[in-house]
Amino acid sequence: MGPAPTFVLKAALLIGGLHSPPDIGPMNFQGWFEEASRGRLEIPEPVADRARRFRYVFVLGLLNERMPGYFDQAEKEFRSLGVPSESIHRIAPSSDATFSENLDAIRDEFLRIADLGPEPLVVVGHSRGACDALAFALLEPGFVSERVSALFLVQGPFGGSGAADYLVGSGRPIDERMPVPARAIARLIRDIESRRLDRGQHGGIVDLTRDAARTFWEEMLEAQAEAIPIVGPRTFYIESSVSPTKHPPFRRPVAKYLETYYGPNDGLVAAGDQFLPELGLRLGMLDVSHTDLTHRFPAARPRPRLRGAFARSIIMAVGGQAGPEPDPTPISPDVPDDDGSIRAARR
Protein backbone atom coordinates (compact mmCIF):
# COMPACT_ATOMS: atom_id res chain seq x y z
CA MET A 1 0.00 0.00 0.00
CA GLY A 2 1.41 3.41 -0.97
CA PRO A 3 1.90 6.32 1.42
CA ALA A 4 -1.33 8.14 0.54
CA PRO A 5 -3.67 5.16 1.22
CA THR A 6 -1.74 4.39 4.40
CA PHE A 7 -2.24 7.94 5.63
CA VAL A 8 -5.96 7.77 4.84
CA LEU A 9 -6.28 4.46 6.68
CA LYS A 10 -4.47 5.77 9.74
CA ALA A 11 -6.63 8.90 9.77
CA ALA A 12 -9.80 6.80 9.53
CA LEU A 13 -8.68 4.58 12.39
CA LEU A 14 -7.82 7.62 14.51
CA ILE A 15 -11.22 9.21 13.95
CA GLY A 16 -13.11 5.96 14.46
CA GLY A 17 -11.01 5.00 17.45
CA LEU A 18 -10.52 1.66 19.13
CA HIS A 19 -13.75 2.02 21.11
CA SER A 20 -16.85 3.20 19.33
CA PRO A 21 -18.89 5.87 21.10
CA PRO A 22 -22.32 4.93 22.45
CA ASP A 23 -25.30 5.44 20.19
CA ILE A 24 -27.52 7.72 22.28
CA GLY A 25 -30.63 9.62 21.27
CA PRO A 26 -31.65 12.67 23.32
CA MET A 27 -35.19 11.34 23.76
CA ASN A 28 -33.82 8.01 24.96
CA PHE A 29 -31.56 9.69 27.51
CA GLN A 30 -34.37 11.87 28.82
CA GLY A 31 -36.62 8.83 28.93
CA TRP A 32 -34.12 6.87 31.03
CA PHE A 33 -33.65 9.81 33.36
CA GLU A 34 -37.36 10.39 33.79
CA GLU A 35 -38.16 6.74 34.40
CA ALA A 36 -35.28 6.36 36.85
CA SER A 37 -36.30 9.48 38.74
CA ARG A 38 -39.72 7.89 39.23
CA GLY A 39 -38.07 4.70 40.46
CA ARG A 40 -39.30 2.71 37.48
CA LEU A 41 -36.17 2.10 35.40
CA GLU A 42 -34.94 -1.47 35.43
CA ILE A 43 -31.49 -1.90 33.91
CA PRO A 44 -31.28 -5.12 31.86
CA GLU A 45 -28.48 -7.41 32.91
CA PRO A 46 -26.78 -7.34 29.46
CA VAL A 47 -26.61 -3.53 29.74
CA ALA A 48 -25.18 -3.65 33.26
CA ASP A 49 -22.72 -6.34 32.19
CA ARG A 50 -21.37 -4.25 29.34
CA ALA A 51 -21.22 -1.16 31.56
CA ARG A 52 -18.97 -3.04 34.00
CA ARG A 53 -16.30 -3.28 31.30
CA PHE A 54 -15.45 0.44 31.38
CA ARG A 55 -13.43 2.65 33.68
CA TYR A 56 -15.31 5.73 34.85
CA VAL A 57 -13.52 9.02 35.41
CA PHE A 58 -15.33 11.84 37.20
CA VAL A 59 -13.84 15.30 36.68
CA LEU A 60 -14.97 17.62 39.46
CA GLY A 61 -15.86 21.29 39.08
CA LEU A 62 -14.91 24.55 40.71
CA LEU A 63 -14.81 24.63 44.53
CA ASN A 64 -14.67 20.83 44.67
CA GLU A 65 -12.29 21.18 47.62
CA ARG A 66 -15.19 22.54 49.67
CA MET A 67 -17.84 20.09 48.45
CA PRO A 68 -17.82 16.80 50.36
CA GLY A 69 -19.96 14.19 48.68
CA TYR A 70 -19.28 15.37 45.14
CA PHE A 71 -20.41 12.51 42.83
CA ASP A 72 -20.83 10.19 45.84
CA GLN A 73 -24.34 9.18 44.82
CA ALA A 74 -23.28 8.38 41.25
CA GLU A 75 -20.40 6.24 42.45
CA LYS A 76 -22.68 4.43 44.89
CA GLU A 77 -25.14 3.72 42.09
CA PHE A 78 -22.41 2.40 39.82
CA ARG A 79 -21.13 0.07 42.53
CA SER A 80 -24.66 -1.19 43.22
CA LEU A 81 -24.86 -2.25 39.58
CA GLY A 82 -21.62 -4.18 39.81
CA VAL A 83 -19.04 -1.67 38.60
CA PRO A 84 -15.90 -2.46 40.64
CA SER A 85 -14.71 0.28 42.99
CA GLU A 86 -11.26 0.10 41.41
CA SER A 87 -12.83 1.06 38.06
CA ILE A 88 -14.18 4.38 39.41
CA HIS A 89 -11.83 7.36 39.56
CA ARG A 90 -11.88 11.07 40.34
CA ILE A 91 -9.89 13.98 39.01
CA ALA A 92 -10.19 17.12 41.13
CA PRO A 93 -8.61 20.13 39.36
CA SER A 94 -7.48 22.97 41.57
CA SER A 95 -10.04 25.74 42.00
CA ASP A 96 -7.23 28.24 42.51
CA ALA A 97 -5.68 27.56 39.07
CA THR A 98 -6.67 28.51 35.55
CA PHE A 99 -7.57 26.09 32.74
CA SER A 100 -4.04 26.27 31.39
CA GLU A 101 -2.43 25.83 34.79
CA ASN A 102 -4.49 22.71 35.49
CA LEU A 103 -3.93 20.96 32.16
CA ASP A 104 -0.63 19.25 33.00
CA ALA A 105 -2.03 17.82 36.24
CA ILE A 106 -5.20 16.66 34.48
CA ARG A 107 -3.17 15.01 31.70
CA ASP A 108 -1.03 13.20 34.28
CA GLU A 109 -4.13 11.91 36.04
CA PHE A 110 -5.71 10.60 32.84
CA LEU A 111 -2.48 8.84 31.88
CA ARG A 112 -2.16 7.34 35.36
CA ILE A 113 -5.73 6.02 35.24
CA ALA A 114 -5.26 4.62 31.73
CA ASP A 115 -2.18 2.74 32.91
CA LEU A 116 -4.27 0.84 35.47
CA GLY A 117 -5.88 -1.35 32.83
CA PRO A 118 -6.96 -1.66 29.20
CA GLU A 119 -10.62 -0.81 29.76
CA PRO A 120 -12.06 2.07 27.70
CA LEU A 121 -12.77 5.23 29.68
CA VAL A 122 -16.11 6.92 30.22
CA VAL A 123 -15.49 10.50 31.35
CA VAL A 124 -18.11 12.45 33.32
CA GLY A 125 -17.18 16.10 33.81
CA HIS A 126 -19.32 18.53 35.77
CA SER A 127 -19.37 22.32 35.58
CA ARG A 128 -15.83 23.61 35.12
CA GLY A 129 -14.74 19.96 35.23
CA ALA A 130 -16.68 19.49 31.98
CA CYS A 131 -14.60 22.28 30.44
CA ASP A 132 -11.38 20.79 31.82
CA ALA A 133 -12.26 17.36 30.41
CA LEU A 134 -13.09 18.69 26.95
CA ALA A 135 -9.96 20.89 26.82
CA PHE A 136 -7.84 17.83 27.65
CA ALA A 137 -9.64 15.76 24.99
CA LEU A 138 -9.08 18.34 22.26
CA LEU A 139 -5.40 18.61 23.14
CA GLU A 140 -4.95 14.82 23.25
CA PRO A 141 -6.98 13.39 20.34
CA GLY A 142 -4.69 10.36 20.03
CA PHE A 143 -5.38 9.40 23.63
CA VAL A 144 -9.11 9.92 23.09
CA SER A 145 -9.11 7.76 19.96
CA GLU A 146 -7.27 4.97 21.73
CA ARG A 147 -8.80 5.03 25.21
CA VAL A 148 -12.01 7.10 25.52
CA SER A 149 -15.47 5.83 24.63
CA ALA A 150 -17.55 8.80 25.81
CA LEU A 151 -17.36 12.24 27.41
CA PHE A 152 -20.49 13.28 29.31
CA LEU A 153 -20.22 17.03 29.89
CA VAL A 154 -22.69 18.06 32.56
CA GLN A 155 -23.76 21.72 32.91
CA GLY A 156 -20.44 23.02 31.66
CA PRO A 157 -20.04 26.83 31.38
CA PHE A 158 -18.62 26.72 27.86
CA GLY A 159 -20.04 30.16 27.15
CA GLY A 160 -18.98 31.39 30.56
CA SER A 161 -21.25 32.40 33.40
CA GLY A 162 -22.87 35.70 34.19
CA ALA A 163 -22.40 34.76 37.84
CA ALA A 164 -18.62 34.70 37.32
CA ASP A 165 -18.84 38.10 35.59
CA TYR A 166 -20.69 39.49 38.58
CA LEU A 167 -18.25 38.03 41.11
CA VAL A 168 -15.20 39.55 39.40
CA GLY A 169 -16.92 42.90 38.96
CA SER A 170 -17.61 42.86 35.21
CA GLY A 171 -21.21 41.61 35.22
CA ARG A 172 -24.36 43.54 34.63
CA PRO A 173 -25.10 45.92 37.52
CA ILE A 174 -27.94 45.01 39.85
CA ASP A 175 -30.96 47.30 39.67
CA GLU A 176 -34.56 47.47 40.91
CA ARG A 177 -35.59 44.47 38.76
CA MET A 178 -34.20 42.27 41.52
CA PRO A 179 -35.99 42.14 44.90
CA VAL A 180 -34.27 44.10 47.67
CA PRO A 181 -33.32 41.02 49.81
CA ALA A 182 -31.85 39.24 46.78
CA ARG A 183 -29.84 42.36 45.88
CA ALA A 184 -28.37 42.55 49.37
CA ILE A 185 -27.39 38.86 49.47
CA ALA A 186 -25.91 38.96 45.96
CA ARG A 187 -23.75 41.94 46.88
CA LEU A 188 -22.61 40.19 50.06
CA ILE A 189 -21.61 37.10 48.05
CA ARG A 190 -19.66 39.28 45.62
CA ASP A 191 -17.82 41.05 48.45
CA ILE A 192 -16.81 37.74 50.04
CA GLU A 193 -15.60 36.32 46.72
CA SER A 194 -13.68 39.51 45.89
CA ARG A 195 -11.69 39.14 49.11
CA ARG A 196 -10.90 35.51 48.25
CA LEU A 197 -9.72 36.49 44.78
CA ASP A 198 -7.51 39.17 46.31
CA ARG A 199 -5.92 36.45 48.47
CA GLY A 200 -5.21 34.31 45.39
CA GLN A 201 -8.06 31.86 45.99
CA HIS A 202 -10.59 30.61 43.44
CA GLY A 203 -8.54 31.88 40.50
CA GLY A 204 -10.46 29.49 38.26
CA ILE A 205 -13.47 31.82 38.40
CA VAL A 206 -11.67 34.31 36.14
CA ASP A 207 -11.65 31.71 33.33
CA LEU A 208 -15.42 31.40 33.63
CA THR A 209 -16.34 34.98 32.78
CA ARG A 210 -18.25 35.12 29.52
CA ASP A 211 -15.57 36.98 27.57
CA ALA A 212 -12.74 34.77 28.86
CA ALA A 213 -14.60 31.50 28.25
CA ARG A 214 -15.70 32.40 24.75
CA THR A 215 -12.23 33.56 23.79
CA PHE A 216 -10.69 30.38 25.21
CA TRP A 217 -12.98 28.06 23.25
CA GLU A 218 -12.75 30.02 20.02
CA GLU A 219 -8.97 29.77 20.16
CA MET A 220 -9.02 26.14 21.30
CA LEU A 221 -11.35 25.00 18.52
CA GLU A 222 -9.35 26.85 15.89
CA ALA A 223 -6.02 25.49 17.10
CA GLN A 224 -7.33 21.92 17.54
CA ALA A 225 -9.60 21.75 14.49
CA GLU A 226 -8.16 18.37 13.48
CA ALA A 227 -9.25 16.90 16.82
CA ILE A 228 -12.92 17.80 16.36
CA PRO A 229 -13.81 14.76 14.15
CA ILE A 230 -12.29 12.51 16.81
CA VAL A 231 -13.63 14.15 19.96
CA GLY A 232 -17.00 15.29 18.61
CA PRO A 233 -18.68 11.87 18.17
CA ARG A 234 -17.72 10.96 21.75
CA THR A 235 -19.02 14.19 23.33
CA PHE A 236 -22.46 14.40 24.95
CA TYR A 237 -23.82 17.50 26.70
CA ILE A 238 -26.24 17.28 29.62
CA GLU A 239 -27.82 20.70 30.18
CA SER A 240 -30.31 22.06 32.70
CA SER A 241 -32.50 25.00 33.57
CA VAL A 242 -34.76 25.48 36.58
CA SER A 243 -36.75 28.19 38.32
CA PRO A 244 -34.86 30.11 41.04
CA THR A 245 -37.52 29.02 43.53
CA LYS A 246 -36.25 25.43 43.30
CA HIS A 247 -32.78 26.26 44.60
CA PRO A 248 -31.68 26.07 48.23
CA PRO A 249 -32.33 29.49 49.83
CA PHE A 250 -28.71 30.68 49.85
CA ARG A 251 -28.39 29.97 46.11
CA ARG A 252 -31.58 31.69 45.00
CA PRO A 253 -30.16 35.24 44.75
CA VAL A 254 -27.55 34.10 42.20
CA ALA A 255 -30.19 32.23 40.20
CA LYS A 256 -32.46 35.27 40.33
CA TYR A 257 -29.61 37.52 39.16
CA LEU A 258 -28.96 35.26 36.18
CA GLU A 259 -32.65 34.96 35.34
CA THR A 260 -33.05 38.75 35.46
CA TYR A 261 -30.07 39.65 33.28
CA TYR A 262 -29.17 36.51 31.28
CA GLY A 263 -32.38 34.47 31.03
CA PRO A 264 -33.20 30.85 32.00
CA ASN A 265 -30.39 29.12 33.89
CA ASP A 266 -29.52 26.32 36.29
CA GLY A 267 -28.45 28.64 39.09
CA LEU A 268 -24.90 29.24 37.88
CA VAL A 269 -24.88 28.91 34.08
CA ALA A 270 -27.35 30.30 31.53
CA ALA A 271 -29.16 27.71 29.44
CA GLY A 272 -27.53 28.78 26.19
CA ASP A 273 -23.97 28.60 27.54
CA GLN A 274 -23.82 24.89 28.43
CA PHE A 275 -22.60 23.51 25.09
CA LEU A 276 -20.39 24.23 22.10
CA PRO A 277 -22.26 24.16 18.79
CA GLU A 278 -19.12 23.12 16.91
CA LEU A 279 -18.97 19.59 18.31
CA GLY A 280 -20.87 16.99 20.26
CA LEU A 281 -24.49 15.96 20.79
CA ARG A 282 -26.91 17.68 23.16
CA LEU A 283 -28.90 15.18 25.21
CA GLY A 284 -31.57 17.67 26.24
CA MET A 285 -32.47 20.12 28.95
CA LEU A 286 -33.29 18.75 32.40
CA ASP A 287 -35.30 20.60 35.04
CA VAL A 288 -32.61 20.48 37.74
CA SER A 289 -30.28 22.95 39.40
CA HIS A 290 -26.53 23.17 38.86
CA THR A 291 -25.73 20.88 41.78
CA ASP A 292 -28.76 18.57 41.93
CA LEU A 293 -27.11 15.80 39.87
CA THR A 294 -23.75 15.80 41.62
CA HIS A 295 -23.88 17.20 45.16
CA ARG A 296 -25.43 16.28 48.46
CA PHE A 297 -27.58 18.59 50.58
CA PRO A 298 -27.15 21.50 51.48
CA ALA A 299 -25.45 22.32 48.16
CA ALA A 300 -28.36 20.66 46.37
CA ARG A 301 -31.90 19.58 47.11
CA PRO A 302 -32.03 16.48 49.34
CA ARG A 303 -33.10 14.10 46.59
CA PRO A 304 -30.75 11.15 46.20
CA ARG A 305 -33.12 9.47 43.75
CA LEU A 306 -32.48 12.27 41.28
CA ARG A 307 -28.71 11.79 41.51
CA GLY A 308 -29.21 8.06 41.23
CA ALA A 309 -31.28 8.61 38.08
CA PHE A 310 -28.40 10.54 36.55
CA ALA A 311 -26.00 7.65 37.18
CA ARG A 312 -28.41 5.02 35.90
CA SER A 313 -29.00 7.01 32.72
CA ILE A 314 -25.28 7.00 32.01
CA ILE A 315 -25.17 3.25 32.62
CA MET A 316 -27.97 2.78 30.10
CA ALA A 317 -26.16 4.99 27.60
CA VAL A 318 -22.81 3.22 27.73
CA GLY A 319 -24.43 -0.20 28.10
CA GLY A 320 -25.74 0.12 24.56
CA GLN A 321 -29.39 -0.62 25.19
CA ALA A 322 -32.20 1.31 23.53
CA GLY A 323 -34.34 2.60 26.36
CA PRO A 324 -37.99 3.56 26.86
CA GLU A 325 -39.38 6.66 25.25
CA PRO A 326 -40.21 9.40 27.76
CA ASP A 327 -43.64 9.32 29.35
CA PRO A 328 -45.72 11.74 27.23
CA THR A 329 -47.32 13.14 30.40
CA PRO A 330 -44.87 15.63 31.94
CA ILE A 331 -44.33 15.60 35.67
CA SER A 332 -45.94 18.61 37.27
CA PRO A 333 -43.44 21.12 38.65
CA ASP A 334 -45.75 21.47 41.65
CA VAL A 335 -44.99 17.95 42.89
CA PRO A 336 -43.25 18.25 46.29
CA ASP A 337 -39.46 18.08 46.11
CA ASP A 338 -39.18 15.07 48.38
CA ASP A 339 -41.09 12.70 46.10
CA GLY A 340 -38.03 12.02 43.94
CA SER A 341 -39.60 12.91 40.59
CA ILE A 342 -38.10 15.25 38.04
CA ARG A 343 -39.35 16.77 34.82
CA ALA A 344 -37.21 16.52 31.66
CA ALA A 345 -37.95 19.44 29.36
CA ARG A 346 -38.75 18.31 25.83
CA ARG A 347 -37.54 19.92 22.64
N, C-alpha and C positions, 0 to 999 in steps of 0.2 A: 504494500500500500504506500503510495507517495505521501509527501509531507502535507499537502493540502487536505486530503481525506483524513489523515491521522489527526490533524488539528481540529477538523470538524467533529470527528468522533469524540475526541477528548472534551471539546466544548459541550457536546450534547450530554456526555456522561456527567460533567460538572454541574450542568443546569438540572439534569434529572436527579442526580444525587444517588447515593447508595440506598437511601431510605425514602420511599415515596411519602409525600405529605398526605395527611388524612383528607378524605373527600367529605367535606362538611357543607351543608346548606344552612343558611341563616335561619330558615324556618324550622329545620330540624333542631338546631342548637337551642333556639328559644323554646321549642316544644319540650326538649329534655329538661331544660331549666324549670319550666313551668310545672311539669309533671313532678319533678323531684321536689320542688318547693311545696307541693301539696302532699308529699309523702307517698306518691303513687308510682314512682319510677322504679321498675325492677330492671336491674342490669343483667342481661343474659350471660351465662357462664362463658361462652366463647368470647364475648366482648371483654369481660374481666380478665380472662386468660391472656388474651393478646395484650391488654393494657399492662399486665405484669411484666412484660418483656422490655419495657422502656426504663430509662432513668429519668427522673423528674427533677428539674432545677427551678427553684423559685428565686426570682430576683426581687428583692425588697425595695420599697420606695423611700422617699425622703422622710427623715425623722424616725427611721426604723429602730435606731438605738433607744428610742424612748417608747417603743410600742411593743410591750410583751404580748405574746400570743399572736403575732403576725403570721398568718397562714397556718396556724395550729389546727384549725378545724379542717382545712383541706388535707393536711398531712394525715390527720386522724382518719378521715374518710378513705383516703387511699389505702392506708394500712388495713382498714376494716374489709376492704375488697381484695386483700391479699398482696398488695404491693409491698415488697420487703422494705424495712426501714432503711437498709443500707443502699436502697435505690432512690432515696429521697434526699435532696440536697438543697442548701440555701446559699445564696450569695447576697451579702449585705453591704452594698456600696456606702462609702462614707457620706454622711449628710453635709459635712463641712467642706467637701471637695467638689470641684466642677466636673462636668462630663469628661473632659479631656484628662483631668487629673486622676479620675477613677478608672480609666480604660485599661491601664496596665494591670491593675489589681484584678479587674474583672476577667481579663484575658487569662491571667494566671489561674484563677479559680476554675474557669471553664476547662482549661487544659488539664488541671489536676483531676477534676471530676471525670473527664473523658478517659483518663489513664486508669481509672478504677475498673473498667470493664468495657466490653465491646458494644453494649446495648446502645441503641439510638436514644438521643436526648429529646425530651419534651420540655420546652422552656416556658415558664409562666412568669411574666414580669408585670408588676403592678405599679401604677403611677409613674414616678420618675424611674423606677426599676424597669418599666416597659421601655422607656426611652434608652436606658443603659443597655438593655438586652438587644434592641434593634441596632443601636450604634455599633455594638460589638459584632453583630451578624453581618452588617454591611462592610465592616473593615476586614472580616475574616470569612469571605465566601467559600474558600476551600474547606475550612473546618465545617461550615454549615452544610455543604454538599456531602461531606463524608460522614458527619455525626449527628446532625439535627434533623428530626422529623417534623417538628412543629414549633412555632413561637406564638403563644397566646399573650397578646398585649392588652392588659386590662386597665382601662381608664387612664391611659397615658396622655400627658399634656404635650402632645406633639406640636400643637399650635400655641404652646405656652398657657399661662393662667393669669386671668385678670387679678386673682388673689395675690399672686406673686408680684404683679405690677404694683398693687396697692401697698404691699408690705415693704417694698423697697422705695416707695415714694413716687413712682411714676404712673400709678393708676389713675383712673378717673376720680376726680374729687367727689366726696360725699356731699349730697345736698338734701333738700327737704323731701325728696322722693322716698328716702328711707325713714322708717320710724325713729323717733328720738332715742329710745333705749338701744336699738340696733346700731345707730350711729355711734353712741358712746362706747359700746363694747368693741365695735370694729376699730375705733381709734385707739382703745386700750391695747388690743391685740397688736396693732401696728407699732405702737410705742415699745412694747415688750420685744417684738422681733427686731426692731431697729437697734436696740441695745445689744442683742445677741449678735447681729451682723457686725456691729462695731467691735465686738470682742473676737471676731473671726469665726463665729459659729454659724452653722447653717448656710455656708457659702453656696451650696447647691441651689438655693432659691433663686440666685441671680440668673442662673441658666434657664429658669422656668418663666421669666418674663416673656411676654408675647413677642417682642422684637428680637430678643436673644434666641428664643426657641426657633422662630421661623427662619432667622438667618442661619442658625446651626444646621437645620435640616435641608435648607436650600443648598448650602455648600456641601453637605454630606452626600446628598443625592446626586449632585453634579459630579463630585469627585469619584464616587463609587457607582457610577452608572452601570458598569459591567456586572456589578453584584446584584442588581435588581432582579434579573430573570432567575437568579438562584434563590434569593431570599424571599422574593414576593410570593411564590406559590406556597411557602411554608408559614406565611404570616397571617394571623387572624386577630382582628380587633374585637374586643368586648367593651362596649360603650354603655354609658348610663346617664340618666337625667331623672331628677326627682324634685318634688316640691320642697321648699325650705322648711315647711312645717314637719317634714318627716325626719329631720336631722335631730341629733341630741341637742339640748338647749344651747350649749356653749358653742356649737358649730353653726347655729342658725344665722347669726349676723353675717358671717362670710357668705353663706349661701344666698342670703337676701341681697347682699351687695352685688354678687355676680348676676343674680336674676335681674336686678334693677338696671345694671349698666352693660351687661354682656349677654343676657338672655338665659334660656334654660340651661341648667348645669347640674352636676352631681354633688355640689357643695364645695368643690375646689377647682373643677375644670369645666369650661363651657362645652355644651354638647357638640359643637362643630369643631372643637380642637382636639378630639380624642383619636384621630387617625390621620394618616398621610394618604392623599388620593393617588399618589404615584405608585404605590405597591400595596399588596395584601388584600384580604377579603374582610369586609365588615360583617360581623355575626349578629348585628342588631342592637337596639337600644333597650336596656333593662331599666326598670323603675326601682333603682336602688341608689343609695348614696355612695360617696367615694370610698368609704371604708366598710360598707356592709358585707362585702364579699370576702374580706381579708382580715378584718380585725375583730377582736372581742370587745364587749362592752367595757368601759364607757365610750371608747372611740367610735363604736358603731352601735346600732340597735341590738338589743339582746335576743338575736334570732339565729341560733346555731343551725336551724334547718336550712335557712337561706344560704349560709356558707357551705353547708353540706351539699346543697343543690348545685352550687357552682363547681365543686370538685367532681360530683357525679356526672355533670354535663361534659367535663373535660375527659373523663374516663370513657364515656360513650363516644366522644369524637375520635379519640385516638384508638379506641377499640375497633373501629371500622364497621359499626353496625348502624344501619338506617334506623332512625328512631321515630317515635310517634309525632304526627303533626300536632301543633298547638291546639288546645281546646279553643273552639271558636268563640266561647263565651268568656270575655275578659274578667279577671278578678276585680271586684270593686275596690277602689282605693280606700273606701271607708271601712274595710275589714280591719278589726283591731290588729295592732302590730304583733301581738304575741301568738297569733294563730299560725304563723309560719308560712303563710301564702305570700306570693309576690306576683306582680303583674308585669309581663313582658310586652313592651310597646311594639305594635306591629307596623310594618312599613309596606 
